[in-house]
Amino acid sequence: MNSFTDNHGISDPSSASSGIARASRFGRKSPPSSQRLAAMWRLAVLTLAVAEHLNPEQIHLAFAGQDAAGYPSGMTVSWFTRSQPKDSTVQFGLSESLDQSAEGTSHHYMSNAGFHSHAEMSNLKADTKYFYRVGSAKDNKWSQVLSFTSAKAEGAFSFAVFGDMGWESSTERPMVITLHGLERHWSATESRATLEKWKDEKSIDWIWHLGDIGYMDDSYAHSPVRFTYESAYNGYMNWLENLTSSMPYMVAAGNHESECHSPACIVDPFLGRALMNFTAYNHRWKMPSQVSKGRANMWYSFNVGLVHFISINTETDFPGAEETSTGDGHFSWLKAGHFGADGEYLSWLEADLKAANANRKERPWIIAGGHRPLKRVGKSGVTELFQKYGVDFYFAGHAHRYWRDAPFGEKNETKRVYKDPSGFIQIVTGGAGCDEMEYKVAPKCSPDTDTCVPSGHDWDGDDERLPQNPVYATDVISMGRLEAVNASTLHFVLADSKHGQTLDEVWLSKTKTPASIVV
């Protein structure tokens, strides 16, 4: 059986034409002209369908490689095709002539669910515009020519940072089920528009999405009787392609990446097991884990400019992790975790932090990001590691709201400027909008208003999603952006996604000479 029949349920077009030829050779009458025309038409349609299945889509970039100074020396580009290409190739260069090429790999994790390709553009000049296209040289199927700017080794840069962004809104995707935290009215379109605006204004250089990417495992709430996980993931990736194909889109694993637990996946063991243990997440994305000695896309690190970034794992591979042995739904047959040997992840994290701390003269800032707030993850000792090695910021999501804590170890004061704080600052920016977050937008404020939306943090209890005593908190739809200004200043802004107004901001400065913290 040919590959078309195996993967797509359609026959090899050549078999139909060869059958007609054999009939003529054995003396049978040729079919009437109308039948021949119909057969030719079917062949043409099938040929076009197969060709369309090789069109690259869902194109997204990520930092890759590492030069002698520790900066990204390349860019990984990933894309999706509905059929398997003969090769996975990226052509790139400093002009649209695209005088360089690199061949990558393609793979799949489910039958009839398409193929995911990854290729790396290596030996790039820092902070330089490159043009590229992806596809298959042997199939002669290519994307349009796109462009990006490579990572900076010096100078100021900015990036968007947030968690928990869904796909579209309840207007485009009405809710059928609204139980167990699912909301009837919600939206991620305002945050998507904010990212587009920042891209057009050149006020961000890349994006950091800290888990819960598109909420594929909630897609059943829009169509309960169908298997929608893969189509929802494809929809989300195409929805973002205008962003992800022009700048790196770095990701961290969240609990909603762990599995598919829709009715279709529970009833059909093949579907459930094919998607358990972060399978789709680890096949679709390709973060720089190999060069940073991490594991899959679960934990890794990279450098940009004067900052060392660490993407931590808040879901598996440490004592007390939520997905230690099973996924987010905790069905016994949907296993999870164990990406590394026992103790490997926390050992890696300390070694990475120690090396970054020892290199403060080159990169004075250390910023960590992960899906869950430290109220839960801190039980593993991560909080103590952050404090020991002088992490400056920790960003998280998971909570479908925003809050900012005072520097670790300092008293809670309503302030926005910190000079040489005694500890790191945790910022939870999980209010990008999703089908588990009620639709709530900030009012339009007057230009002379100092605080557009008053802080609201009348929450208590031990729920990991709730702050206890934050400096500022809000549950309106919002997005975060951080600018690494220079070796002595970082500036964070929280913008409301509806109007773009500043809701909260933090200036963090170091007046002391950069040096490693004594440990």
Secondary structure, 3 states (H helix, E strand, C coil): CCHHHHHHCCCCHHHHHHHHHHHHHCCCCCCCHHHHHHHHHHHHHHHHHHHHCCCCEEEEEEEECCCCCCCCCEEEEEEEECCCCCCCEEEEECCCCCCEEEECEEECCCCCCCEEEEEEECCCCCCCEEEEEEEECCCCEECCCEEEECCCCCCCEEEEEECCEECCECCCCCCCCCCCCCCCCCECHHHHHHHHHHHHCCCCCEEEECCCEECHHHHHHCCCCCCCHHHHHHHHHHHHHHHHCCCEEEECCCHHHCCCCCHHHHHCHHHHHHHCCCHHHHHHCCCCCCCCCCECCCEEEEEECCEEEEECCCCCCCCCCCCCCECCCCCCCCECCCCCCCCHHHHHHHHHHHHHHHCCCCCCEEEEECCCCHHHHHHHCHHHHHHHCCCCEEEECCCCCEEECCCCCCCCCCCCEEECCCCCEEEEECCCECCCCCCCCCCCCCCCCCCCCCCCCCCCCCCCCCCCCCCEEECCCEEEEEEEEECCEEEEEEEECCCCCEEEEEEEECCCCCCCCCC
